[in-house]
Amino acid sequence: MTQETIKRNLLQIQEEIAPYRPNIIAVTKYFGQDAIVDAYQAGLRDFAESRVIEASEKINNLPQEIKENSKFHFIGHLQTNKAKKAVEIFDYIHSVDSFKLAEKISEEAGKIGKKQKVLIQINNAGEEQKFGLSKAEVEQVFAEIIKLDNLEITGVMNMAPFGADEPELERLFSEIVEIRDNLQKKIDCNLKEISMGMSQDYKIAARVGSTMLRIGRKLFK
């Protein structure tokens, strides 16, 4: 993997999803610090990790220029006992899946005078092995989370079932957009971001309305 490879892969992804222009977040959780440096030099400015402690070490050791000019996203399941560290490191936490977690993030953000950007994770496929609010509970829990002082809820996040076919993916992604739109109307808020689509399904996600694609393998292969 080199800077040139990443640049070539990035260009291919951008061509495949044109005319749509969602933000491409490089998922670096399986790669070392060098991958972030190469991706930064290839033009990427958003990086995603899913383990707080490993990410902390990786990000802290990056060159100052990269730290200052990049956004770091947490996309894994966040345990409440790691919330303090996550708030210190990450610009965005995509995986808020309960009021309890949101409350803890808000509390820790308040301690350091930060308004933490978060996205609410929705498990609309109802997969037992995945985290996220169900369709039935999302509106009620969202209405509670939005009252917390030190959070900026920027949008919603979804992880589609692995191996789902194209019509099913399109249906699930479209449903997420619909849920976002309904939340904006009913609760009078601005949810700009829809974080959905990964290496195996980003083309469908972009077409349906994703604003943030989380791509690892397809960028770094």
C-alpha positions in Angstrom: 0.0 0.0 0.0 1.3 3.4 -1.0 0.1 6.9 -1.3 -0.3 6.4 -5.0 -2.5 3.3 -4.5 -4.8 5.1 -2.1 -5.0 8.1 -4.5 -5.9 5.8 -7.4 -8.5 3.9 -5.3 -10.0 7.2 -4.0 -10.4 8.5 -7.5 -12.1 5.3 -8.6 -14.5 5.5 -5.7 -15.3 9.1 -6.5 -15.9 8.2 -10.2 -18.2 5.3 -9.2 -20.4 7.4 -7.0 -20.6 10.5 -9.2 -22.6 12.8 -9.3 -23.0 12.2 -5.6 -20.3 13.7 -3.3 -20.6 12.3 0.2 -17.6 12.7 2.5 -15.3 9.7 2.3 -14.0 8.6 5.7 -10.9 6.4 5.6 -11.4 3.5 8.0 -7.9 3.0 9.4 -8.8 0.6 12.3 -7.0 -2.3 10.7 -4.0 -0.3 9.6 -1.0 1.4 11.3 -0.1 5.0 11.7 1.6 5.0 8.3 -1.7 4.3 6.6 -3.1 7.5 8.0 -0.1 9.5 6.8 -0.3 8.0 3.3 -4.1 8.6 3.2 -3.6 12.2 4.3 -1.0 12.8 1.6 -3.4 11.3 -0.9 -5.9 14.0 0.0 -8.1 12.4 2.7 -8.8 14.4 5.9 -11.3 12.2 7.7 -10.2 9.0 9.5 -12.2 6.4 11.5 -11.2 4.0 14.3 -13.2 1.6 16.3 -11.0 0.9 19.4 -10.4 3.8 21.7 -7.1 2.8 23.3 -5.3 1.8 20.1 -6.7 4.9 18.3 -5.4 7.1 21.1 -1.9 5.9 20.7 -2.0 6.0 16.9 -3.5 9.5 16.7 -1.2 11.0 19.4 1.9 9.9 17.5 0.8 11.5 14.2 2.7 14.5 12.8 1.2 17.8 14.2 0.1 18.9 10.7 -2.1 15.8 10.3 -3.6 16.1 13.8 -4.5 19.7 13.3 -6.0 19.4 9.8 -7.9 16.1 10.1 -11.1 15.0 11.7 -11.2 11.7 13.7 -14.3 9.6 13.8 -15.2 6.8 16.3 -17.3 4.1 14.5 -17.1 1.1 16.9 -19.3 0.1 19.8 -18.4 2.5 22.6 -18.6 1.3 26.2 -19.4 3.9 28.8 -16.1 3.4 30.6 -14.3 4.5 27.5 -16.4 7.6 26.9 -14.0 9.9 28.6 -11.1 8.9 26.4 -13.3 8.9 23.3 -14.4 12.5 24.0 -10.8 13.6 24.4 -9.7 12.1 21.0 -12.6 12.1 18.5 -14.3 14.9 16.6 -17.3 12.7 15.9 -18.7 9.6 17.7 -21.0 7.8 15.1 -22.2 5.0 17.4 -24.4 6.4 20.1 -26.8 3.5 20.7 -28.5 4.3 24.0 -29.5 7.2 26.2 -27.1 5.9 28.9 -24.1 6.2 26.6 -25.3 9.7 25.3 -25.6 10.9 28.9 -22.1 9.7 29.7 -20.6 11.3 26.6 -22.4 14.6 27.4 -21.1 14.5 31.0 -17.5 13.9 29.9 -17.7 16.6 27.2 -19.0 19.1 29.8 -15.9 18.4 32.0 -13.6 19.7 29.3 -15.9 22.4 27.9 -16.6 20.5 24.7 -19.7 20.1 22.6 -19.2 16.6 21.3 -20.5 15.9 17.8 -22.4 12.6 17.7 -24.6 10.5 15.4 -27.3 8.2 16.6 -26.9 4.5 15.5 -30.0 2.9 14.1 -30.3 -0.9 13.7 -33.3 -0.9 11.3 -32.5 -4.4 10.1 -33.0 -5.7 13.6 -29.8 -7.7 13.7 -29.3 -9.2 17.1 -25.5 -9.1 16.8 -25.4 -5.4 16.0 -25.9 -2.4 18.2 -28.2 0.5 17.6 -31.7 1.8 18.3 -34.6 -0.1 16.8 -37.0 1.6 14.5 -39.6 1.4 17.3 -37.6 3.2 19.9 -35.5 5.7 17.9 -38.0 8.6 18.2 -38.5 8.4 21.9 -34.8 7.9 22.8 -33.8 10.6 20.3 -36.2 13.1 22.0 -34.4 12.4 25.3 -30.8 12.6 23.9 -31.4 15.9 22.2 -32.0 17.5 25.7 -28.5 16.8 26.8 -26.4 19.9 27.1 -23.0 19.0 25.7 -23.9 17.1 22.6 -24.3 18.3 19.0 -26.4 15.6 17.3 -25.2 15.9 13.7 -27.1 12.9 12.2 -27.8 9.2 12.1 -25.6 6.2 11.4 -26.4 2.7 10.1 -24.5 -0.6 9.4 -26.3 -2.7 6.9 -26.3 -6.5 7.1 -23.3 -8.1 5.4 -24.3 -10.1 2.4 -27.7 -8.4 1.8 -28.6 -8.1 -1.8 -29.0 -4.8 -3.6 -32.8 -4.4 -3.3 -32.6 -5.1 0.4 -29.7 -2.6 0.9 -31.6 0.0 -1.1 -34.7 -0.5 1.1 -32.7 -0.4 4.4 -30.7 2.7 3.4 -33.8 4.5 2.1 -35.5 3.7 5.4 -32.6 5.4 7.3 -33.1 8.6 5.2 -36.8 8.5 5.9 -36.2 8.1 9.7 -33.8 11.0 9.6 -36.3 13.2 7.7 -39.1 12.3 10.2 -36.9 13.1 13.2 -36.1 16.5 11.7 -39.7 17.3 11.2 -41.1 15.9 14.5 -38.3 17.1 16.8 -37.4 20.3 14.8 -33.7 19.7 14.5 -31.1 19.8 11.8 -29.5 16.3 11.1 -27.2 17.0 8.3 -25.3 13.8 8.3 -26.2 10.2 7.3 -23.3 7.9 7.9 -24.0 4.7 6.0 -22.2 2.7 3.3 -18.9 0.7 3.6 -16.5 -1.0 1.1 -19.1 -3.5 0.0 -22.1 -1.3 -0.4 -21.0 2.4 -0.7 -22.3 2.8 -4.3 -25.9 2.1 -3.2 -25.5 4.2 0.0 -24.3 7.2 -2.0 -27.1 6.9 -4.5 -29.7 6.7 -1.7 -28.5 9.7 0.3 -25.5 9.0 2.5 -23.4 12.0 3.4 -20.6 10.0 5.0 -19.1 6.8 3.5 -16.9 4.7 5.9 -14.4 3.0 3.6 -11.4 0.9 4.6 -10.6 -2.2 2.5 -11.5 -0.5 -0.8 -9.2 2.4 -0.2 -6.2 0.5 1.2 -6.2 -2.7 -0.8 
